[in-house]
Amino acid sequence: MRIAMIGCGYVGLVSGACFADFGHCVTCVDSDAAKVRALREGLIPIHEPGLDALVAKNVADGRLTFSTDLPGSVGTAEAVFIAVGTPSRRGDGYADTSYVYAAAREIAAALKSFVVVISKSTVPVGTSDEVERIIRDVNPAADFAVVANPEFLREGAAIADFKRPDRIVVGTDDIRARDVMSEIYRPLYLNASPVLFTTRRAAELIKYAANAFLAMKITFINEIADLCERAGADVQEVARGIGVDKRIGTKFLHPGPGYGGSCFPKDTLALVKTAQDLNRPLRLIEATVAVNDQRKRAMARKIIDAAEGSVRGKTIAILGLTFKPNTDDMREAPSLAIIQALLDAGARVRAYDPEGMEQARLLLADVTFCTSAYDAAEGASVVTIVTEWDQFRALNFRRLKGCVAAPALVDLRNIYPRDEVLRHGFSYTGVGRGA
């Protein structure tokens, strides 16, 4: 099938490469000529394990191309995916759908025969209805159907998620569109991936509801962790004890410095705004957003306490900057609020991340970026693990002790047993691990 993917960002590039790997002919379209030129040269603008090889393979096989020509790409396509950004709007937190609607207008002008226009972007409920209205206004004679098909990709595991999904949600009541979508996803039938056909509005809401529930689960275990610290219990034991209950499950029960990234922060906020507009406020999600925002900066207090109550004039080592491992994404990363709080308290910050420092430099001032964990630890009064990259899971504590000014470890991801750290002569502060 001939597919045009509008947007060469994270969702568009991963989806386009995976569809091409299924055997479809995919053109990824972007208005950024420099990005398209780089992609043609094999330069991938994001860090996602395996994506560079997947793109190179399908470009070489002739199934994946990159273009700035939207009319030409849409004019020959049987299906057009809209995969542009929907960031939080400045000032009010609503999802900014302007890029989606701009793409719809351009697509409308290029339609020649029946085409399925699919919203892959995360959009508020009712957006697909507006996309349909825009296309009809621009091109009243167009023969098309609009489908809502949200993505459920985890950064760092996106290719596996796309090829072995928990479910595929397709929002449409158009028979022709349903047939096209079934053909597009037919390669996944061998994996027995369930395809859920719903209305468009239900599909749009499924994406937001899923992300909000997961964000709420993270926030729940973070608050239980705070209680464990006061009560003298270990949150990891509590999480295991409740996670074996199949109604709850073990995933997303790992306490830490709060959620970040490109999805949970903006999607929870957008859902809150939608619910308020419909006069059906979601109090649980409102509380989730507020607690998570407060938590990130509050994590700096753990570091300050580990530095004997003050970081003024002291060096603090930060290991991990991205919101999660295996990505270079710094959007809403907990490290940003933590580092700013430390700088506000008078600390000198030395930081290291395997993939995120190029992006971090654009967001953080007055931070020394280092070449390794041990370089970051030079002269540090506290070493803090913020992101659980694999290379931080087996630190050489003897070497680390030779670098630091004071042997103190703050483990915001609980990746080390307390006894192991104490055995090497370091003080240890975790999250929710009792006295």
VOKE-565760 format. One line per 10 residues: for each residue x, y, z of C-alpha. Coordinates in Angstrom, 1 decimal, padded with zeros to 4 digits. Layout:
X Y Z ~ ...
REM end
This chain:
000.0 000.0 000.0 ~ 001.2 003.5 -000.8 ~ 001.4 005.6 002.4 ~ 002.3 009.2 003.1 ~ 003.4 010.0 006.6 ~ 003.1 013.7 007.4 ~ 005.8 014.6 010.0 ~ 009.3 013.2 010.4 ~ 009.3 013.5 014.2 ~ 009.4 010.6 016.7
006.0 009.1 015.9 ~ 006.2 009.7 012.2 ~ 009.7 008.4 011.7 ~ 009.2 005.3 013.8 ~ 005.8 004.5 012.3 ~ 007.0 005.2 008.7 ~ 010.0 003.0 009.0 ~ 008.0 000.2 010.6 ~ 005.2 000.4 008.0 ~ 007.9 000.2 005.3
009.4 -002.8 007.0 ~ 006.0 -004.5 006.7 ~ 006.3 -004.1 002.9 ~ 004.3 -000.9 002.3 ~ 005.8 002.0 000.2 ~ 006.1 004.9 002.6 ~ 007.0 008.6 002.0 ~ 007.8 010.5 005.1 ~ 007.1 014.2 004.5 ~ 008.3 017.2 006.5
008.4 020.9 005.9 ~ 011.9 021.1 007.5 ~ 014.2 020.8 004.4 ~ 017.3 020.4 006.6 ~ 015.8 017.4 008.4 ~ 014.7 015.7 005.2 ~ 018.2 016.2 003.7 ~ 019.8 014.7 006.8 ~ 017.4 011.7 006.7 ~ 018.3 011.1 003.1
021.9 011.0 004.2 ~ 021.1 008.5 006.9 ~ 021.3 010.9 009.8 ~ 018.6 010.1 012.4 ~ 017.5 013.2 014.4 ~ 016.5 011.2 017.5 ~ 018.0 008.4 019.6 ~ 015.9 005.3 019.4 ~ 017.6 001.9 019.6 ~ 017.5 000.1 016.2
015.9 003.0 014.3 ~ 019.0 003.9 012.3 ~ 019.4 000.4 011.0 ~ 015.7 000.0 010.2 ~ 015.6 003.3 008.3 ~ 018.8 002.4 006.3 ~ 017.5 -001.1 005.4 ~ 014.1 000.2 004.1 ~ 015.7 003.1 002.2 ~ 018.1 000.7 000.6
015.2 -001.6 -000.4 ~ 013.3 001.3 -001.9 ~ 010.3 001.2 000.4 ~ 011.1 004.3 002.4 ~ 011.7 007.8 001.1 ~ 011.8 011.3 002.5 ~ 010.3 014.4 000.9 ~ 009.3 018.0 001.4 ~ 006.7 017.7 -001.3 ~ 003.4 017.2 000.5
001.1 017.6 -002.5 ~ 003.0 015.2 -004.6 ~ 003.3 012.6 -001.8 ~ -000.4 012.8 -000.9 ~ -001.5 012.8 -004.5 ~ -000.2 009.3 -005.0 ~ -001.1 007.9 -001.6 ~ -003.9 005.5 -000.6 ~ -003.5 006.4 003.1 ~ -002.2 009.6 004.6
-001.1 009.7 008.3 ~ -000.9 012.9 010.2 ~ 001.9 012.6 012.7 ~ 002.8 016.1 013.7 ~ 003.4 017.5 017.2 ~ 000.6 018.5 019.6 ~ 002.6 020.2 022.3 ~ 001.1 021.9 025.3 ~ 000.0 025.4 024.4 ~ 001.9 028.1 026.2
-000.1 029.8 028.9 ~ -003.1 027.5 029.2 ~ -001.9 023.9 028.9 ~ -004.3 023.0 026.1 ~ -003.0 020.7 023.4 ~ -001.9 022.8 020.4 ~ -003.6 021.3 017.4 ~ -002.6 024.0 015.0 ~ 000.0 021.7 013.3 ~ -002.7 019.0 012.8
-005.1 021.5 011.2 ~ -002.5 023.0 009.0 ~ -001.6 019.6 007.7 ~ -005.3 018.9 007.1 ~ -005.6 022.0 004.9 ~ -002.5 021.0 002.8 ~ -003.8 017.4 002.5 ~ -007.2 018.6 001.4 ~ -005.8 020.7 -001.5 ~ -003.8 017.7 -002.8
-006.6 015.0 -002.7 ~ -007.4 013.5 -006.1 ~ -009.1 010.2 -005.4 ~ -010.4 008.3 -002.4 ~ -007.9 008.5 000.5 ~ -008.0 007.6 004.1 ~ -006.6 010.4 006.3 ~ -005.4 009.0 009.6 ~ -004.7 011.0 012.7 ~ -001.7 009.4 014.4
-001.0 012.4 016.6 ~ -002.3 012.5 020.1 ~ -005.2 014.9 019.9 ~ -008.1 016.0 022.1 ~ -011.5 014.3 021.6 ~ -013.3 015.9 018.6 ~ -010.1 016.8 016.7 ~ -010.8 014.2 013.9 ~ -014.2 015.7 013.4 ~ -012.6 019.1 012.9
-010.0 017.6 010.5 ~ -012.9 016.2 008.4 ~ -014.7 019.6 008.5 ~ -011.5 021.4 007.4 ~ -010.9 019.0 004.5 ~ -014.5 019.4 003.3 ~ -014.3 023.2 003.5 ~ -011.1 023.3 001.5 ~ -012.0 020.7 -001.1 ~ -015.8 020.0 -001.2
-015.4 017.5 -004.0 ~ -012.8 015.3 -002.1 ~ -013.5 011.7 -001.6 ~ -012.0 010.7 001.7 ~ -012.5 009.3 005.2 ~ -010.9 010.4 008.5 ~ -009.7 007.9 011.0 ~ -008.3 008.2 014.5 ~ -005.4 005.8 015.1 ~ -003.5 006.8 018.2
000.0 005.5 018.8 ~ 001.2 003.7 021.9 ~ 005.0 003.8 021.6 ~ 007.4 003.9 024.5 ~ 010.5 005.8 023.9 ~ 013.5 003.4 024.0 ~ 011.3 000.5 022.9 ~ 009.3 002.0 020.1 ~ 010.1 -000.5 017.3 ~ 009.2 -003.5 019.4
006.0 -001.7 020.6 ~ 005.0 -001.0 017.0 ~ 005.6 -004.5 015.7 ~ 004.3 -006.3 018.8 ~ 001.6 -004.0 020.1 ~ -000.8 -004.7 023.0 ~ -003.6 -003.4 020.8 ~ -004.3 -001.4 017.7 ~ -007.0 001.2 018.1 ~ -008.8 002.3 014.9
-011.6 004.9 015.2 ~ -013.9 005.0 012.2 ~ -017.4 004.2 011.1 ~ -016.5 004.2 007.4 ~ -016.5 000.7 005.8 ~ -014.0 001.7 003.1 ~ -011.6 003.1 005.8 ~ -011.9 000.0 007.9 ~ -010.9 -002.1 004.9 ~ -007.8 000.1 004.3
-006.8 000.1 007.9 ~ -007.1 -003.7 008.1 ~ -004.9 -004.0 005.0 ~ -002.3 -001.6 006.5 ~ -002.1 -003.6 009.7 ~ -002.5 -007.0 008.2 ~ 001.1 -008.0 008.8 ~ 000.5 -007.8 012.6 ~ -002.3 -010.4 012.4 ~ 000.3 -013.1 012.7
001.2 -011.8 016.1 ~ -002.4 -012.0 017.1 ~ -002.4 -008.3 017.9 ~ -006.0 -007.3 018.6 ~ -007.5 -004.5 016.4 ~ -010.1 -002.6 018.3 ~ -012.5 -000.7 016.0 ~ -014.2 002.1 017.8 ~ -015.8 005.5 017.0 ~ -013.3 008.3 016.4
-014.0 010.1 019.6 ~ -013.6 006.9 021.6 ~ -010.2 006.3 019.9 ~ -009.0 009.8 020.7 ~ -010.1 009.4 024.4 ~ -008.5 005.9 024.7 ~ -005.1 007.4 024.2 ~ -005.5 010.1 026.8 ~ -007.2 007.8 029.3 ~ -004.4 005.3 029.0
-001.6 007.8 029.6 ~ -003.5 009.4 032.4 ~ -004.0 006.1 034.2 ~ -000.4 005.2 033.9 ~ 000.7 008.6 035.1 ~ -001.7 008.2 038.0 ~ -000.2 004.8 038.8 ~ 003.3 006.3 038.9 ~ 002.2 009.1 041.1 ~ 000.4 006.7 043.4
003.5 004.6 044.1 ~ 005.5 007.8 044.6 ~ 003.2 009.0 047.3 ~ 003.2 005.5 048.9 ~ 007.1 005.8 048.8 ~ 006.9 009.0 050.8 ~ 004.6 007.3 053.4 ~ 007.1 004.3 053.6 ~ 009.9 006.7 054.5 ~ 007.9 008.0 057.4
006.5 004.6 058.4 ~ 009.8 002.7 058.2 ~ 008.7 000.4 055.4 ~ 010.4 -000.5 052.1 ~ 008.3 000.7 049.1 ~ 009.9 -002.0 046.9 ~ 008.4 -004.7 049.2 ~ 005.1 -002.9 049.2 ~ 005.1 -002.6 045.4 ~ 005.8 -006.3 045.0
003.1 -007.1 047.4 ~ 000.4 -005.2 045.6 ~ 001.8 -005.8 042.1 ~ 001.3 -009.6 042.2 ~ -002.4 -008.8 042.4 ~ -003.4 -009.3 038.7 ~ -005.9 -006.5 039.0 ~ -003.1 -004.1 039.7 ~ 000.0 -005.6 037.9 ~ 003.7 -004.9 038.5
004.3 -002.3 035.8 ~ 004.6 001.4 036.6 ~ 005.1 000.7 040.3 ~ 008.7 001.9 040.5 ~ 009.0 005.0 042.6 ~ 011.3 007.8 041.5 ~ 011.5 011.5 040.9 ~ 008.3 011.8 038.9 ~ 007.3 011.2 035.4 ~ 008.4 013.3 032.4
008.9 013.0 028.7 ~ 006.8 014.0 025.7 ~ 003.6 012.2 026.6 ~ 002.5 012.0 030.2 ~ 003.0 015.7 031.2 ~ 001.2 017.2 028.2 ~ -001.5 014.5 027.8 ~ -002.6 014.6 031.4 ~ -002.8 018.4 031.3 ~ -004.7 018.3 028.0
-007.2 015.8 029.4 ~ -007.7 018.0 032.4 ~ -008.5 021.0 030.2 ~ -010.8 019.0 028.0 ~ -012.7 017.7 031.0 ~ -013.0 021.2 032.5 ~ -014.4 022.5 029.2 ~ -017.0 019.8 029.2 ~ -017.9 020.6 032.9 ~ -016.8 017.1 034.0
-013.6 017.8 035.9 ~ -011.2 014.9 036.5 ~ -010.2 015.4 040.1 ~ -007.8 012.4 040.3 ~ -005.9 013.6 037.2 ~ -005.8 017.1 038.4 ~ -004.2 015.9 041.6 ~ -001.8 013.7 039.7 ~ -000.6 016.7 037.6 ~ -000.1 018.8 040.7
001.7 016.1 042.8 ~ 004.0 015.2 040.0 ~ 005.0 018.9 039.3 ~ 005.8 019.4 043.0 ~ 007.7 016.1 043.3 ~ 010.5 016.9 040.8 ~ 011.8 019.9 042.7 ~ 011.1 018.3 046.0 ~ 013.7 015.6 045.1 ~ 016.4 018.2 045.4
015.7 018.3 049.2 ~ 016.9 014.7 049.4 ~ 020.2 015.7 047.8 ~ 020.5 018.8 050.1 ~ 019.8 016.6 053.2 ~ 022.5 014.1 052.0 ~ 024.9 017.0 051.8 ~ 024.4 017.6 055.5 ~ 021.7 020.2 055.0 ~ 023.3 022.6 052.6
024.7 022.5 049.1 ~ 025.9 026.1 049.0 ~ 029.4 026.1 047.5 ~ 029.4 022.3 047.1 ~ 029.6 020.2 044.0 ~ 026.8 017.8 043.2 ~ 027.1 015.1 040.6 ~ 024.0 014.3 038.5 ~ 024.1 010.9 036.7 ~ 021.4 010.8 034.0
019.5 013.8 032.5 ~ 016.9 012.3 030.1 ~ 013.5 011.5 031.4 ~ 014.2 007.8 031.0 ~ 017.0 005.7 029.6 ~ 017.6 004.7 026.0 ~ 016.4 008.1 024.6 ~ 017.9 011.6 024.2 ~ 014.5 013.2 025.1 ~ 014.8 016.0 027.7
011.2 017.1 027.6 ~ 009.8 017.6 031.1 ~ 012.7 015.5 032.5 ~ 012.9 015.5 036.3 ~ 016.5 016.4 036.1 ~ 015.6 019.9 034.9 ~ 013.7 020.8 038.0 ~ 016.1 019.1 040.3 ~ 019.2 020.8 038.9 ~ 017.5 024.2 038.9
016.6 023.7 042.6 ~ 020.2 022.8 043.4 ~ 021.5 025.8 041.5 ~ 019.0 028.0 043.3 ~ 020.4 026.6 046.6 ~ 024.0 027.6 045.6 ~ 025.3 024.3 044.4 ~ 027.8 023.7 041.6 ~ 026.4 020.9 039.3 ~ 028.4 018.5 037.3
026.3 016.2 035.0 ~ 026.7 013.3 032.7 ~ 024.2 011.4 030.4 ~ 025.1 008.9 027.7 ~ 022.7 010.4 025.1 ~ 021.0 013.6 026.4 ~ 023.7 016.2 026.9 ~ 023.4 017.8 023.5 ~ 019.7 018.5 024.2 ~ 020.4 019.3 027.9
022.9 022.1 026.9 ~ 020.0 023.9 025.3 ~ 018.0 023.8 028.5 ~ 020.4 024.1 031.3 ~ 022.8 027.0 032.1 ~ 025.6 027.0 034.7 ~ 026.1 023.2 034.5 ~ 029.4 021.5 033.8 ~ 028.8 018.6 031.4 ~ 031.2 015.7 031.8
032.5 012.8 029.8 ~ 031.7 010.0 032.3 ~ 030.1 009.2 035.6 ~ 033.5 009.4 037.3 ~ 034.3 012.7 035.6 ~ 031.0 014.1 037.0 ~ 031.8 012.8 040.5 ~ 035.1 014.7 040.7 ~ 035.0 016.7 043.9 ~ 031.3 016.0 044.5
029.8 016.1 048.0 ~ 026.8 014.0 046.7 ~ 026.5 011.6 043.7 ~ 022.9 011.4 042.5 ~ 021.4 008.9 040.1 ~ 018.5 010.6 038.3 ~ 018.1 008.3 035.2 ~ 018.6 004.6 035.4 ~ 020.9 004.1 032.4 ~ 022.4 000.6 032.4
025.9 001.9 032.8 ~ 025.0 003.4 036.1 ~ 023.9 000.0 037.5 ~ 027.4 -001.4 038.1 ~ 029.5 001.6 039.2 ~ 033.0 000.9 040.5 ~ 032.5 002.3 044.0 ~ 036.2 002.1 044.9 ~ 037.0 004.3 041.9 ~ 034.0 006.5 042.6
035.2 007.0 046.2 ~ 038.5 008.2 044.9 ~ 036.8 010.9 042.9 ~ 034.4 012.4 045.4 ~ 034.8 015.0 048.2 ~ 032.3 013.1 050.4 ~ 031.0 009.5 049.9 ~ 027.3 010.1 049.6 ~ 024.9 008.5 047.1 ~ 021.4 009.6 046.4
019.7 006.9 044.4 ~ 016.4 008.3 043.0 ~ 015.7 005.1 041.0 ~ 016.5 002.6 043.8 ~ 018.8 000.6 041.5 ~ 021.3 -000.2 044.3 ~ 020.7 -002.3 047.5 ~ 021.4 -000.1 050.5 ~ 023.8 -002.7 052.1 ~ 026.0 -002.8 049.0
026.4 001.0 049.0 ~ 027.1 001.1 052.7 ~ 029.7 -001.7 052.4 ~ 031.7 000.6 050.1 ~ 031.8 003.4 052.7 ~ 029.1 005.6 051.1 ~ 026.0 006.9 052.8 ~ 022.8 005.9 051.0 ~ 019.5 007.7 050.3 ~ 016.9 006.0 048.2
013.2 006.6 047.5 ~ 010.7 005.1 050.0 ~ 013.2 002.7 051.5 ~ 012.4 003.3 055.2 ~ 014.9 004.3 057.9
REM end
